Amino acid sequence: MNDRNKLNSSLVRRLKEGDESAYGYMIDVYDHRLCLYANSLVSNILLAEDIVQNVYLKVWEKRHKLNPELSLTSFLFKSVYNDCITEFHKNKQITALKRKYIEELDAIFEDKDQDSLERLIKMVTLAIQELPPKCKQIFLLSKKEGLTHIEIAEYLNLSPKTIERHITMAFSRIRKNVRSKTDIVLFVLFGFRQSLKA
């Protein structure tokens, strides 16, 4: 068992035993990522925070049933995902395109490698960080800030064609590592509308 798995098993075991410091540690470690993830699905930060808080509460209430061998990361993301889907069905606000992305997320969660989503996120994040400075700036303005090519061109005093070229280059470099999963990981990182905006 590697150090990461040992840490995971130790944390789950302490949660199972009712260790409140372990519960606080879990929230400190996962809260930011889970809230970002939930918000990428429901596009409502207050609702996203409520969903994440409810997941924490359910973990604590059902801590006695936790299996020390489970991947806590995968378990928490899957729980948040399930609650977001429940919200979608409750409000009946889900487009065909968004359903496609949710189905792809579900496929990732069902992967035999339970840490696949987190690994993909790290790979995409690293690939973005390794982009040339100007290319990285333009890519993040597009995908993170949600600006159009024209808005970015005006902001940086460049032509829209130059912006398009940089974004195409960024996608090309990122997809070398993540291939077909690039779009779905950007969806998780930056939210639905921004990740799909051309």
Backbone as numpy.savetxt, mean C-alpha at the origin, in Angstrom:
# Nx Ny Nz CAx CAy CAz Cx Cy Cz
14.89 -20.41 11.24 14.03 -19.21 11.24 14.92 -17.96 11.24
14.71 -17.04 10.27 15.55 -15.85 10.21 15.11 -14.84 11.27
15.91 -13.74 11.39 15.65 -12.76 12.46 14.29 -12.10 12.31
13.90 -11.86 11.04 12.61 -11.22 10.81 11.46 -12.11 11.29
11.54 -13.40 10.96 10.49 -14.32 11.39 10.47 -14.48 12.91
11.66 -14.44 13.51 11.73 -14.54 14.97 11.05 -13.33 15.62
11.33 -12.14 15.06 10.70 -10.92 15.58 9.19 -10.99 15.42
8.73 -11.46 14.27 7.30 -11.60 14.01 6.66 -12.55 15.02
7.27 -13.72 15.21 6.71 -14.72 16.13 6.70 -14.21 17.56
7.76 -13.51 17.94 7.84 -12.96 19.30 6.74 -11.92 19.53
6.53 -11.05 18.53 5.51 -10.01 18.68 4.12 -10.63 18.75
3.83 -11.59 17.88 2.51 -12.24 17.89 2.30 -12.98 19.21
3.33 -13.63 19.70 3.22 -14.36 20.97 2.93 -13.40 22.12
3.61 -12.26 22.13 3.38 -11.27 23.19 1.97 -10.68 23.10
1.49 -10.46 21.88 0.11 -9.99 21.70 -0.87 -11.02 22.24
-0.62 -12.25 21.91 -1.49 -13.36 22.34 -1.57 -13.43 23.87
-0.46 -13.09 24.51 -0.40 -13.14 25.98 -0.96 -11.87 26.64
-1.40 -10.91 25.81 -2.00 -9.69 26.35 -1.01 -8.62 26.75
0.17 -8.64 26.14 1.21 -7.66 26.44 0.83 -6.32 25.78
0.47 -5.33 26.61 0.02 -4.05 26.08 1.15 -3.28 25.39
2.39 -3.47 25.83 3.51 -2.79 25.17 3.70 -3.33 23.76
3.43 -4.62 23.56 3.52 -5.22 22.23 2.43 -4.65 21.32
1.26 -4.43 21.91 0.14 -3.83 21.17 0.50 -2.42 20.71
1.09 -1.64 21.62 1.52 -0.29 21.28 2.61 -0.30 20.22
3.52 -1.26 20.33 4.60 -1.38 19.35 4.04 -1.71 17.96
3.07 -2.61 17.92 2.44 -2.98 16.65 1.83 -1.74 15.98
1.13 -0.93 16.76 0.50 0.28 16.21 1.56 1.26 15.71
2.64 1.44 16.48 3.71 2.35 16.07 4.33 1.91 14.74
4.54 0.62 14.58 5.21 0.08 13.40 4.32 0.13 12.16
3.03 -0.19 12.34 2.16 -0.40 11.18 1.20 0.74 10.87
0.98 1.66 11.80 -0.12 2.61 11.64 -0.02 3.45 10.37
1.14 4.02 10.11 1.28 4.90 8.94 1.01 4.14 7.64
1.63 2.97 7.50 1.47 2.19 6.27 0.04 1.72 6.09
-0.60 1.28 7.16 -1.97 0.78 7.05 -2.95 1.90 6.72
-2.74 3.08 7.31 -3.63 4.20 7.01 -3.47 4.65 5.55
-2.24 4.70 5.06 -2.01 5.04 3.66 -2.68 4.02 2.76
-2.53 2.76 3.10 -3.10 1.68 2.31 -4.62 1.77 2.29
-5.23 1.93 3.48 -6.69 2.02 3.56 -7.19 3.23 2.79
-6.47 4.34 2.89 -6.88 5.55 2.18 -6.79 5.36 0.67
-5.81 4.57 0.21 -5.69 4.31 -1.22 -6.90 3.54 -1.74
-7.56 2.82 -0.86 -8.73 2.04 -1.26 -10.03 2.82 -1.12
-10.19 3.57 -0.03 -11.48 4.23 0.21 -11.48 5.71 -0.13
-10.28 6.28 -0.39 -10.16 7.70 -0.76 -10.83 8.63 0.24
-10.69 8.30 1.53 -11.27 9.11 2.61 -10.41 8.86 3.85
-9.55 9.82 4.19 -8.57 9.57 5.25 -9.22 9.31 6.60
-10.33 10.00 6.91 -10.99 9.77 8.19 -11.57 8.37 8.27
-12.21 7.94 7.17 -12.75 6.58 7.12 -11.61 5.57 7.18
-10.51 5.86 6.49 -9.36 4.96 6.49 -8.82 4.78 7.91
-8.70 5.88 8.65 -8.20 5.79 10.02 -9.15 5.00 10.91
-10.46 5.18 10.70 -11.45 4.41 11.47 -11.32 2.92 11.19
-11.14 2.57 9.92 -11.01 1.17 9.54 -9.77 0.55 10.20
-8.67 1.27 10.15 -7.43 0.76 10.76 -7.59 0.60 12.27
-8.21 1.58 12.91 -8.43 1.49 14.36 -9.30 0.29 14.71
-10.31 0.04 13.90 -11.19 -1.12 14.14 -10.42 -2.43 13.99
-9.48 -2.46 13.05 -8.66 -3.66 12.88 -7.81 -3.89 14.12
-7.19 -2.82 14.64 -6.39 -2.95 15.86 -7.26 -3.49 17.01
-8.47 -2.94 17.11 -9.37 -3.36 18.19 -9.72 -4.83 18.08
-9.99 -5.29 16.85 -10.33 -6.70 16.64 -9.15 -7.60 16.94
-7.93 -7.14 16.60 -6.73 -7.92 16.91 -6.62 -8.11 18.42
-6.86 -7.03 19.17 -6.74 -7.11 20.63 -7.83 -7.99 21.23
-9.05 -7.80 20.74 -10.17 -8.58 21.28 -10.04 -10.07 21.00
-9.42 -10.41 19.85 -9.29 -11.81 19.46 -7.86 -12.31 19.57
-7.06 -11.64 20.41 -5.63 -11.96 20.52 -5.37 -13.41 20.94
-6.30 -13.98 21.73 -6.10 -15.36 22.21 -6.11 -16.37 21.07
-6.68 -16.00 19.93 -6.78 -16.91 18.80 -5.62 -16.76 17.81
-4.71 -15.81 18.08 -3.60 -15.56 17.16 -2.66 -16.77 17.10
-2.22 -17.08 15.89 -1.24 -18.14 15.67 0.14 -17.51 15.58
1.08 -17.87 16.47 2.41 -17.26 16.46 3.15 -17.43 15.13
2.70 -18.36 14.30 3.37 -18.59 13.03 2.84 -17.71 11.90
1.76 -16.97 12.15 1.20 -16.16 11.06 2.08 -14.95 10.78
2.01 -14.46 9.54 2.71 -13.22 9.16 1.82 -12.07 9.61
2.28 -11.33 10.62 1.47 -10.24 11.16 1.24 -9.16 10.11
2.27 -8.89 9.31 2.13 -7.89 8.24 1.01 -8.26 7.29
1.05 -9.48 6.79 0.04 -9.93 5.85 -1.34 -9.95 6.50
-1.40 -10.38 7.76 -2.66 -10.46 8.49 -3.30 -9.08 8.64
-2.50 -8.08 8.99 -3.04 -6.73 9.19 -3.50 -6.12 7.88
-2.68 -6.26 6.82 -3.07 -5.70 5.53 -4.32 -6.39 5.00
-4.39 -7.69 5.16 -5.56 -8.44 4.70 -6.81 -8.01 5.47
-6.67 -7.80 6.78 -7.80 -7.38 7.61 -8.30 -5.99 7.18
-7.37 -5.08 6.94 -7.74 -3.74 6.47 -8.42 -3.84 5.11
-7.84 -4.63 4.24 -8.42 -4.85 2.90 -9.86 -5.35 3.01
-10.09 -6.36 3.84 -11.44 -6.94 3.99 -12.43 -5.90 4.49
-12.01 -5.07 5.45 -12.92 -4.06 6.00 -13.20 -2.97 4.96
-12.21 -2.66 4.12 -12.44 -1.68 3.05 -13.45 -2.21 2.04
-13.33 -3.49 1.72 -14.28 -4.11 0.78 -15.68 -4.10 1.37
-15.79 -4.34 2.67 -17.08 -4.29 3.34 -17.69 -2.90 3.20
-16.86 -1.86 3.34 -17.34 -0.49 3.18 -17.83 -0.24 1.76
-17.09 -0.76 0.77 -17.50 -0.60 -0.62 -18.88 -1.20 -0.85
-19.07 -2.42 -0.36 -20.35 -3.11 -0.57 -21.47 -2.40 0.19
-21.13 -1.87 1.35 -22.11 -1.16 2.17 -22.60 0.09 1.45
-21.66 0.81 0.83 -22.00 2.07 0.16 -22.27 1.91 -1.33
-21.96 0.71 -1.84 -22.16 0.40 -3.26 -21.49 1.44 -4.16
-20.28 1.87 -3.74 -19.54 2.86 -4.53 -18.25 2.22 -5.02
-18.35 1.43 -6.07 -17.17 0.79 -6.61 -17.30 0.67 -8.12
-16.38 1.28 -8.83 -16.44 1.24 -10.29 -15.83 -0.06 -10.80
-16.10 -0.34 -12.07 -15.55 -1.56 -12.69 -14.03 -1.52 -12.67
-13.45 -0.34 -12.94 -11.99 -0.22 -12.96 -11.41 -0.42 -11.57
-12.06 0.15 -10.56 -11.56 -0.01 -9.20 -11.72 -1.47 -8.75
-12.77 -2.12 -9.19 -12.98 -3.53 -8.87 -11.82 -4.37 -9.42
-11.35 -4.01 -10.62 -10.23 -4.72 -11.23 -9.00 -4.65 -10.33
-8.72 -3.46 -9.80 -7.56 -3.30 -8.94 -7.74 -4.03 -7.61
-8.95 -4.03 -7.10 -9.21 -4.75 -5.86 -9.04 -6.25 -6.06
-9.49 -6.76 -7.19 -9.32 -8.18 -7.49 -7.84 -8.54 -7.60
-7.04 -7.64 -8.18 -5.60 -7.88 -8.27 -4.97 -7.88 -6.89
-5.42 -6.98 -6.02 -4.94 -6.97 -4.64 -5.27 -8.28 -3.94
-6.47 -8.76 -4.17 -6.90 -10.01 -3.57 -6.00 -11.15 -4.01
-5.64 -11.15 -5.29 -4.77 -12.19 -5.82 -3.40 -12.15 -5.14
-2.90 -10.92 -4.88 -1.62 -10.80 -4.19 -1.72 -11.36 -2.78
-2.83 -11.07 -2.10 -2.99 -11.55 -0.73 -3.12 -13.06 -0.66
-3.64 -13.66 -1.74 -3.80 -15.10 -1.75 -2.53 -15.82 -2.18
-1.51 -15.03 -2.56 -0.23 -15.61 -2.97 0.35 -16.44 -1.83
1.04 -17.52 -2.18 1.64 -18.37 -1.15 2.70 -17.62 -0.34
3.36 -16.66 -0.97 4.31 -15.81 -0.26 3.52 -14.71 0.42
3.31 -14.83 1.72 2.42 -13.92 2.42 2.97 -12.50 2.55
4.27 -12.32 2.31 4.84 -10.98 2.40 5.00 -10.36 1.02
4.32 -10.93 0.02 4.53 -10.49 -1.37 4.18 -9.02 -1.57
3.08 -8.55 -0.99 2.69 -7.16 -1.18 3.73 -6.21 -0.60
4.15 -6.49 0.62 5.14 -5.62 1.25 6.46 -5.64 0.46
6.83 -6.80 -0.04 8.05 -6.90 -0.82 7.95 -6.09 -2.11
6.79 -6.18 -2.77 6.58 -5.41 -4.01 6.61 -3.91 -3.74
6.01 -3.49 -2.63 6.01 -2.07 -2.28 7.44 -1.58 -2.07
8.26 -2.38 -1.38 9.65 -2.00 -1.15 10.42 -1.92 -2.46
10.15 -2.86 -3.36 10.84 -2.87 -4.66 10.49 -1.63 -5.47
9.21 -1.27 -5.50 8.79 -0.08 -6.26 9.35 1.19 -5.61
9.29 1.27 -4.29 9.81 2.44 -3.58 11.29 2.63 -3.85
12.04 1.53 -3.81 13.48 1.60 -4.09 13.73 2.02 -5.54
12.96 1.46 -6.47 13.12 1.80 -7.89 12.85 3.29 -8.11
11.85 3.84 -7.42 11.55 5.27 -7.54 12.70 6.11 -7.00
13.25 5.70 -5.84 14.35 6.44 -5.24 15.59 6.44 -6.12
15.76 5.40 -6.94 16.95 5.28 -7.79 16.80 5.95 -9.15
15.64 6.55 -9.41 15.45 7.27 -10.67 16.36 8.50 -10.70
16.77 8.95 -11.89 17.51 10.21 -11.99 16.69 11.33 -11.35
17.34 12.31 -10.72 16.63 13.35 -9.94 15.45 14.00 -10.65
15.66 14.49 -11.88 14.58 15.17 -12.59 13.44 14.20 -12.91
13.81 12.99 -13.32 12.82 11.96 -13.65 11.99 11.60 -12.41
12.67 11.48 -11.28 12.00 11.16 -10.02 11.05 12.28 -9.62
11.51 13.52 -9.74 10.67 14.67 -9.38 9.40 14.71 -10.21
9.54 14.51 -11.50 8.39 14.56 -12.40 7.44 13.39 -12.13
8.01 12.22 -11.91 7.18 11.03 -11.66 6.35 11.22 -10.38
6.97 11.73 -9.32 6.25 11.92 -8.06 5.21 13.04 -8.16
5.52 14.08 -8.92 4.52 15.14 -9.12 3.28 14.58 -9.82
3.52 13.62 -10.72 2.40 13.00 -11.43 1.65 12.00 -10.58
2.37 11.06 -10.01 1.71 9.93 -9.33 1.38 10.20 -7.87
2.22 10.96 -7.17 1.95 11.24 -5.76 1.07 12.47 -5.58
1.41 13.54 -6.32 0.66 14.79 -6.18 -0.55 14.85 -7.09
-0.60 13.98 -8.11 -1.76 13.92 -8.98 -1.84 15.03 -10.02
-0.70 15.66 -10.34 -0.70 16.73 -11.34 -0.74 16.15 -12.75
-1.34 16.87 -13.67 -1.37 16.46 -15.08 -0.03 16.80 -15.72
0.21 16.26 -16.93 1.45 16.56 -17.65 1.57 18.07 -17.90
0.47 18.69 -18.26 0.50 20.13 -18.55 0.81 20.93 -17.29
0.22 20.55 -16.17 0.48 21.25 -14.90 1.95 21.13 -14.50
2.50 19.93 -14.68 3.92 19.72 -14.34 4.81 20.53 -15.29
4.46 20.53 -16.57 5.24 21.29 -17.56 5.28 22.77 -17.21
4.13 23.31 -16.81 4.06 24.73 -16.44 4.86 24.99 -15.16
4.76 24.07 -14.21 5.44 24.23 -12.92 6.96 24.20 -13.09
7.46 23.30 -13.96 8.91 23.14 -14.15 9.44 23.88 -15.37
8.55 24.56 -16.08 8.95 25.30 -17.28 9.58 24.36 -18.32
8.91 23.24 -18.54 9.35 22.26 -19.53 8.18 22.00 -20.48
8.46 21.32 -21.59 7.39 20.99 -22.53 6.63 19.75 -22.05
5.33 19.63 -22.37 4.57 18.42 -22.01 5.22 17.15 -22.57
5.84 17.25 -23.75 6.50 16.08 -24.34 7.68 15.61 -23.47
8.39 16.57 -22.91 9.51 16.23 -22.02 8.98 15.53 -20.77
7.88 16.03 -20.23 7.26 15.41 -19.05 6.85 13.98 -19.37
6.20 13.81 -20.51 5.76 12.48 -20.92 6.94 11.53 -21.07
8.04 12.03 -21.64 9.23 11.20 -21.83 9.81 10.74 -20.48
9.87 11.65 -19.53 10.40 11.30 -18.20 9.51 10.27 -17.50
8.20 10.44 -17.59 7.29 9.50 -16.93 7.36 8.13 -17.59
7.46 8.12 -18.91 7.61 6.84 -19.62 8.91 6.14 -19.21
9.98 6.92 -19.07 11.26 6.36 -18.64 11.14 5.79 -17.23
10.44 6.52 -16.34 10.28 6.06 -14.96 9.54 4.74 -14.92
8.42 4.66 -15.65 7.66 3.41 -15.69 8.51 2.27 -16.23
9.29 2.53 -17.26 10.12 1.51 -17.86 11.12 0.95 -16.86
11.75 1.82 -16.09 12.75 1.38 -15.10 12.10 0.63 -13.94
10.95 1.13 -13.50 10.27 0.46 -12.38 9.78 -0.93 -12.81
9.24 -1.03 -14.02 8.67 -2.30 -14.48 9.72 -3.37 -14.73
10.98 -2.97 -14.86 12.04 -3.97 -15.00 12.10 -4.86 -13.76
11.76 -4.26 -12.60 11.81 -5.01 -11.34 10.48 -5.65 -10.97
9.38 -4.94 -11.20 8.09 -5.39 -10.69 7.18 -5.93 -11.80
7.49 -5.66 -13.03 6.76 -6.15 -14.20 5.28 -5.79 -14.12
4.40 -6.77 -14.25 2.97 -6.50 -14.38 2.32 -5.96 -13.11
3.03 -6.04 -11.97 2.46 -5.60 -10.70 2.68 -4.11 -10.44
3.38 -3.41 -11.35 3.72 -2.00 -11.10 2.49 -1.16 -10.80
1.46 -1.23 -11.66 0.28 -0.37 -11.50 -0.42 -0.61 -10.17
-0.54 -1.87 -9.77 -1.27 -2.17 -8.54 -0.50 -1.69 -7.31
0.85 -1.74 -7.38 1.64 -1.26 -6.25 1.58 0.27 -6.17
1.59 0.95 -7.32 1.43 2.40 -7.33 0.06 2.79 -6.78
-0.93 1.97 -7.07 -2.29 2.16 -6.54 -2.27 2.15 -5.01
-1.53 1.20 -4.44 -1.43 1.10 -2.98 -0.64 2.27 -2.41
0.45 2.64 -3.09 1.32 3.69 -2.57 0.70 5.09 -2.64
0.07 5.39 -3.77 -0.32 6.77 -4.03 -1.82 7.00 -4.15
-2.61 5.96 -4.15 -4.05 6.14 -4.25 -4.56 5.89 -5.65
-5.86 5.71 -5.75 -6.49 5.24 -6.99 -6.35 6.21 -8.16
-6.82 7.43 -8.00 -6.82 8.36 -9.14 -5.40 8.69 -9.59
-4.50 8.95 -8.61 -3.16 9.36 -8.98 -2.42 8.23 -9.68
-2.59 6.99 -9.24 -1.82 5.90 -9.82 -2.25 5.60 -11.25
-3.48 5.97 -11.62 -3.97 5.67 -12.95 -3.83 6.83 -13.91
-3.50 8.00 -13.39 -3.48 9.19 -14.24 -2.32 9.13 -15.22
-2.61 9.33 -16.51 -1.55 9.25 -17.53 -0.79 10.56 -17.61
